[in-house]
Amino acid sequence: MGRSRSMKWLACLLAISVCATAALAAEATVPVTKVTAFSSGVAYFEHNGKVTGNADVSLKFKTDGMSDMLKSLVVLDLGDGTVSSVNYSSSEPLTRALKSFGIDISAAPTLGQLLQQVRGAEVAIAAPEKITGKILGVETKTRHIVASDTVIQEELLTLLTPEGMKTIPLESVRSIALTNEKLNSELNKALALLVESRDTDSKSVQLNFVGQGERPVRIGYIAEAPVWKTSYRLVLSDEKKEEATLQGWAIVENTSDYDWESVDLTLVSGRPISFVEDLYTPLYLDRPVVQTERYASLRPRTYEDGIKADKNILALEADAEGGGLGGPMADARGERRKAATSNMLRQNRALAAAPGAPPAAKAMEQLERAAAEVLDRGVSAVATAQAVGELFSYHIKTPVTLPRRKSAMLPIVNQAVKARKISIYNPGTLPTNPLNGVWLINSTPSSLLAGPVTVFEEGTYAGDAQIGNFPPGDKRLLSFAVDLKVTVDPSANTTQHLAAAKIVRGVLTISHRTEFVQAYLVKNKAVAERVVLIEHPFHADRKLIEPAEPLEKTPAFYRFEVKVPAEKTGKFEVKEERTDTQAIGIMPCDIGQLQAYATNGQIPEKVRTALAEAIKRKNALAVAERELNELQQRISNLRREQKDIRDNMAALDRKSQGYERFEKKLLDSETQIETLQKQLDDKREGVTKLRKDLEDYLGQLNVE
């Protein structure tokens, strides 16, 4: 019984949902004809085709790619037609979206509940005879079946027909059709949304073209796409030819929802600025809530009988008193309204001035401009691409056919290039063995994108290498295996000596020169000559002495090329030097350190003589300063003694012998201080003169 009722409910619902689709625009198919894939993780897709009359074109996009579509979609009607609109499903929650339709199916209503929602609507039913009428309601009654002694719930539909009210059990209804086209449309839209919501990974976008006759249309957009990759095969030939065959492949994935059939494919290596902005999620702004003003109603008034009065006075009193429709009360209400309006305008201006909110006038201009463009041909591009940095492309000459969710390898390079075999030694990579490598020159007309290189030699696999972006005519060094037939024994030696010394205006400048000698002992155990490329570390503070010039220089290494005969051992040396300069102020320098420089035989004699004179003067100044300090100390000691004497005198009677004795001692101490103070002044003048003489001497001292 339950299954039978479910099948009837489904049949009725499908019958209800049938609407007049003949009035809708015809569906047109516009296939993908052009794809431009970028190495920055996006691709440009272009659809080209023809439409006839009023036509709809449906495209599918991944849900997380809707923002890219909204940001970049370009739709062109290349004939006399126009693009009327682009419709797509909102990202609102399904329940909320279903509730927005005239018939709410968000709670999966039963047939009775569904009909209850459209009370008053006219329906045509078959039960099994055909009946047309307006729905009065649906009621549920309990019925007892005596034969099976069971109780069932029965739904009864009541219709108002031209013959009167009729009640039909829903169990006997075979089909139901809504005669109201608007309700039919609402139900169809709700069901379509329900079906579409099951596909959570993709969304449908409908493009509406309006026009007459057959005409071409074009649709373009940017979407996220896998980064296309490259891999290479390098086949080395005989060493004497210095040539190799380079074969390059592009790895492309079609992760879209469309099959590529004879697509014009271009692969672009570059880094256009690309970002994702969420344009798909509905955005709501908080608006201020303004309370509606409410006014108390006036109470009815009973007017007493009056007497005649002067008309002019009566008029003046009426103006002065006012009433419910004018006067002060109306003015007050007017002021309140004015204040409320002013407040609302201020709030709106504040919202319009909020970050990210364009001015209203500017927004209206943009809307008017956009509307005009849609009426013309749809949205059109307003920016032109500009090459920035390394930008190059591969255009696949043969149209590409690639089903969706499939990948392909497409040949982009297959030709001979210049290549020379070499052994590459870098002590930081391997301390004793070089690597088998090759000097590779890009003699192709195309730039080569970075990727792995598989090397083949003598008909077999030789190793793997990695290559960076490779412009035409450029040279690259590749290494692919360890060269076990060549060993390298590196050794280093460092020596240092004083290179120069001079004095300029009291500053002693000493230069030390350090010499670095790096030796490479290269042993070739092969039966053929080996060309070894030695990568010697580059130091910015060192100067290359020998050899005078390297073969090449990189930010981190010098490169030297040496040839080692078969089964021989050769030695290669790299000499560098570094000069370290030390500036020493003679005035503040310690005498002991100056003495060491003055007795150093590597320093020129003139400089040593000048240092000896400076040391002599510094010694004299030091002696005078020491004597000055001693005088200051003696005076300080005497003043402390005077303080003690005064403290003792304060405790004694002025007429006592002890007081007289301390008084005499105090006078003697004062005499000594006066004598020492005079000596101190003389000594201070002497120190000042010695210091000035030393400074003048050093200031004029220039010796090399």
Beta strands, then each sheet from edge to edge (+ up, - down):
strand 1: 26-28
strand 2: 32-38
strand 3: 42-52
strand 4: 55-62
strand 5: 74-77
strand 6: 82-88
strand 7: 122-126
strand 8: 130-145
strand 9: 150-161
strand 10: 164-169
strand 11: 175-178
strand 12: 202-210
strand 13: 214-224
strand 14: 229-236
strand 15: 243-254
strand 16: 260-269
strand 17: 392-395
strand 18: 400-402
strand 19: 406-425
strand 20: 435-441
strand 21: 451-457
strand 22: 460-467
strand 23: 475-482
strand 24: 486-504
strand 25: 507-524
strand 26: 530-537
strand 27: 543-546
strand 28: 552-553
strand 29: 557-564
strand 30: 569-585
strand 31: 702-703
sheet 1: 1+ 4+ 12- 6+
sheet 2: 5+ 13- 3+ 2- 16- 17+
sheet 3: 5+ 13- 3+ 2- 16- 18+
sheet 4: 10+ 9- 8+ 7- 11+
sheet 5: 22+ 21- 14- 15+ 19- 20+ 23-
sheet 6: 22+ 21- 14- 15+ 19- 26- 29+ 28-
sheet 7: 27+ 30- 25+ 24- 31+
end
